[in-house]
């Protein structure tokens, strides 16, 4: 025998035992149900992507965190850190024949090589929903509506969280009014996005490095003190197109029944630099956790990877943070949904009858967990406590003679008779 | 602007556009439904695995085909070529507290760095079902029964395919009776598995290299000429334990309603060397395609990765071959399942009413594809032909006045009235 192997998953990677999958499937099922209900079509692509594509699009921070490798032909490949570059590639490849606007979703595994602090993982799954080919604000409203539907489907009450909404375009207008030239805006966005992670002094120093003078820096921080859409309107003016877009989104959210969840928050920036319009991030009401989901309008991405310029809105919704929020709110144990049958038998002589009954129930669409060995009734019912079945059927010699079995409800303990 | 990027997926990797996902989801949904109905519990693990674990278990052929790479700490990682080593690791890690026997399933992406011949891909998805901790032949019967249920769920008739069943243990008994010592059996299995890929002369030469004399080689080929369980019984003797196991499996398959699909086929070997008992492979009836699924009993794998010796049966069922079989049988176009609503509106004035109706229908659980822009009725109904919705609702100014809309069935063209 050779040396023992570690039974642990590689560092930062997750194993999902059946009890973990109950949680994961709760999230995945809610994602799928919401996206389908909102008319998004499912797509997918391999987790292995060309490194060049990922580097072209990503901000520099992500680029350092990419798991890159070469295949045996020297091809430079990587495990994708996010789905959007792949989506842009797939859309660009068929740009002349796709029926725009398209509404697509996927649930994609993504990798980041991060320092392993505070239990952060190096891989996660992410629901991505995107609408490509329309500049209507209804796109933003549909995407946020689908995210709200997913949160409700998971059992999270509307009061437990908020969607913080801002607009890159609005902040751009306001920065321009403060005398900060357009070409400095991307750097300002990146600097402001670090707020909370580094001190305001450090941000000011970053802005100074970008060529902003002290007055412009002071004005930038003043903008961040705006706390309402009305406050923003006072600065931007009522004729601001970005303000009109935000107002439209809030009105639509009301009409679609989730206006209460939305709040204006000028501090939402989104780190990556490709957003162009409305941006949003969802947080638990107590701000105990990182962002649950986030996204926005990115009208210039397709051109960036080489496609035709095309308006687009998208969001990413990871499984890790929402899992933490769910457990924090609902407790560690995911409630069992009892379902189907547990079937046992006393000796091998009753096994053929058990097999036939099992096959019949399964053919009718029922879930049946069939005992793999003959068991005494005490042993069978003793183990039934661990089962997620709704009803238990035990077949003994007398049942075969009688041609009927007792069906025991494991929740209510009631019994009924079933003809064999 | 920099040089254009290729819009293709990396070589051997697959993109799934929505029309491809219809097929993929047909397969995945059938896998999930069948495994759940048979009482298997879902598990999963990251596609990145430690290289050492994969090399420990895999046959030499697979080992050369592994996508291996190092992370930035010099950890040797790989994209798994199969799920079984990961399953063995996860089970070994909790061997003292898992409620054996366990029935687990997963739908896992797996990678092989293969030569790109005849459209073979470098990644695929695989349903894995395993029962660990029981030596009952009912385990084999349950796993095959679940695979049959998945095939039926996909719409494949029972007559379109067969499960070829043999037994490593039986072949071992027969080889021993032919005077071939136990320690040469693994090499004989690997040589015989190459049948059909290389000539019988080349196999004979491989066997000669393993130390078999001409008589033993002739006897080995004689065994492969056995075509029925009765023929095998004549050679093995009625007291053969391996024969008894096979007979038990055929009887259970009859009782479970899939006996007609099973056939004895002594030529089924399974390349990888860790199988110990019954082995099986499914093929389309015309043998046009590669194996649809395969597996068997592997009682020594857990000990191989460092766990306690534990009996186990498992199978792998890839998405590529069954997809080819499905398309061959059912045609290239996956039939549309019409579902839900398509909603449009004439001007932005009707949009709030459309949004409210949409929100109401979605809250009731319906799928609604809402037009992102106001459209003339001609344009709206013209595009409805491409939709998979069952009913179309168009809201014009008169409908708002009337307080009711027409609902048009896109299949039957019938109309009904719905109050707003």
Interface residues (C-beta under 8 A of the other chain):
Chain A: X2 X4 X5 X6 X7 X8 X9 X10 X11 X13 X14 X15 X16 X17 X18 X21 X24 X25 X36 X37 X38 X39 X41 X42 X43 X44 X45 X46 X47 X48 X49 X50 X52 X53 X56 X67 X69 X70 X71 X72 X73 X75 X77 X79 X89 X90 X92 X93 X94 X99 X101 X103 X104 X109 X111 X113 X123 X131 X134 X136 X138 X139 X141 X142 X145 X149 X252 X255 X256 X257 X305 X306 X307 X340 X351 X352 X355 X356 X358 X359 X362 X363 X365 X366 X367 X368 X369 X370 X372 X373 X386
Chain B: X2 X4 X5 X6 X7 X8 X9 X10 X11 X13 X14 X15 X16 X17 X18 X21 X24 X25 X36 X37 X38 X39 X41 X42 X43 X44 X45 X46 X47 X48 X49 X50 X52 X53 X56 X67 X69 X70 X71 X72 X73 X75 X77 X79 X89 X90 X92 X93 X94 X99 X101 X103 X104 X109 X111 X113 X123 X131 X134 X136 X138 X139 X141 X142 X145 X149 X252 X255 X256 X257 X305 X306 X307 X340 X351 X352 X355 X356 X358 X359 X362 X363 X365 X366 X367 X368 X369 X370 X372 X373 X386
